[in-house]
Structure formats: C-alpha cells, structure tokens
Amino acid sequence: QVQLVESGGGLVQPGGSLRLSCVGSGFPFSQYAMNWYRQAPGKERELVASTSSTGRNVHYADSVKGRFTISRDNDKNTMYLQMNSLEPEDTAVYYCNPGGSYGRYWGQGTQVTVSS
C-alpha cells in the first residue's frame, strides 16, 4: 500500500535550519510530482513547496521563497525540504503529499517548532 514517511522535524531556534525528508513507497514515486504542506495550530493546511517528477521544476509559497529548498532523489524514493532562516511563523506539522491520482495519501507528518 501507499506509504509516506516524513522525518527530520524538531525544535530549533529562530534563524536556524532543518532538513526534512519524505520517503514514499507503494506507488511510482519517480513519475509523480510531490508536495510539502504544513499545518499550524488553528490554521488550514497550506502548500509550502512543490517539485515536478524530475525535480527540474519547483514552486514555493511566497512566505518561504528564498529560505526553503525542495529537492528529490528518485533513486531513493525520497523528497527533501531544506529549511533555512527559520522563523517562529514556520512552526507547524509538515506533511508530504504526492500529486495527481495519489494525492489522497498523506504521511503522519513531522513537527517543526521554531522557538527561542
């Protein structure tokens, strides 16, 4: 079955960095665009970044542009989110999600907390 496993979250001070990973299985990972979403307490889930199936085309929310970098390694069925210059407003649970027909599948998420 389809599985998405996020990892790499944690507690970091403002201005710090984290690298999130998402390992996908049970579907043709290399053929699908992939997305990172986040959901903060009391807020709706929002799209943070997207990558095409090859990784050549990427898109970022304005709030993270210039600070976050999305990438993928299709040989490892893994997607990454490098997060730099973290701000308290980045505190949320981060989820990975495939595009297209597998878009109904979600991982358990990984908590990112930015606080001094």
N, C-alpha and C positions, 0 to 999 in steps of 0.2 A: 504494500500500500504506500501511498504518498507520505513521505515524512520530511519535515523541515525542522532542523535543529539549530537554534541560534545560541551563540555563546560570546563571551568577551566583555559583557557588561560589568559594572561595578561602581564604586564610589570614587569620584575624582574631584579635585579642587578646580575652581574656575581657572580657565587658561590651560588646563591640562588636556591630555589626549587619551583616546581609547581606540581600539580596533575591534570591531565586531566581525564575527564570522557566521555564515549560514551554510550548512551542509544539506543538500537536497538529495532525496532518493525516491525510487518508485515512479519516476517519470523521466522523460528525456530532457534532462537538465540543460544540455548544451543547445537545445533547439528553442528554448523559451526565454523571452525577456524576464527579468527579475526585478523586484522592487523591495525597497526598505520603507516601512511605515513606522510611525511612532504614535503612542497614545499617552498623553499626560493625564493625571487625575482630574476628573471632571470635564475633560475635553474630548472632542471627537478624534478618531484615528485620522492621521494626516500622512500624506505621501511625502517622503523625505528625498528619495533619490531612486532613479530607475536606470537600468542598463539593458541594452539590446542583447540578443542571444550571443553575439560575438564579443560584446564589450566595447565595440567601436563607437557606439552612440550612447551617451549618457545624458541624464537630465537631473536637475536639482531644484528643490524648493528654494525660493528667494532667501528664506531665513537661514539656510545652511550653505549657500553658494560661497565658494572661496574658503570654506572651513572644512567641509566634508568631501571625501573622495570615495566613489563607489568603484569597485572592480570585481572581476571574477576570474576563476581558474576552472575552465570546463574539464580539464583532465582530472581535477579533484572534486568535481561537482560542488564547488564552493564559491560563495559570493562574500565579499568583504565590504565593510564600511569603515574607512579611516576617518576618525573624528578628531579634529584639532581645534584649539582655541575654544574649548567647551565653555558654555555659559549656563547659568542656573536654568534658563528657559529651555535648555536641551534635556532636562530631566524628564524621563518618560520610559515606558516599556517599548522596546524596539522589536519589530517583527519583520521577517522576510516573507515574501509572497510571490509566487510565480504569476506571470501574465497569462493571458489567453484562457484556454479551457481548463487550466489548473488553478485559476485564480480563486477558487473557493477554498483552497487549502491554506492553512496558517500554522506556523510553529507556535511554541509555547511562549516565545518572547524572551528577551533578556533585559533586565532592569539597568538603566543608566541613571545615576544620581550625581548631579554636579552641585557641590556644596562645600563651603569652607568650614 
